[in-house]
Amino acid sequence: MAEYRIYCVDRVSYGNHSHIDAVGAIDGSGTVHRFSREEVFERIGAGADEFHVIGPTSGKRSEVTRYRCELCLMQAIRSEADGVPDNNLDNQNPCLGGIITGPS
């Protein structure tokens, strides 16, 4: 099983709310990857891979999980709620239009 740290996200607006559409992630060997929301959802569901966020200030880790949006019924991803803002998937920096350069 591969493990990936997400460090940036792309979002898409769906009317009155938004979802993460893609993520930039780095694996244990330092290789940078780009995954669509669908890819992350499927990889977590299949038990193939794990994704997480580490807060740049707090250093705290939060696992990324799957869920179904109650507003639009889309299969989506989010980080576990732990009350630490900087490891929240929604608070990660944008991936700059799909350009993945690695974490800063």
Summary of the structure (lengths in Angstrom):
residues: 104
radius of gyration: 12.8
end to end distance: 25.4
largest distance: 38.8
contacts: 295
relative contact order: 0.27
helix: 14%
strand: 48%
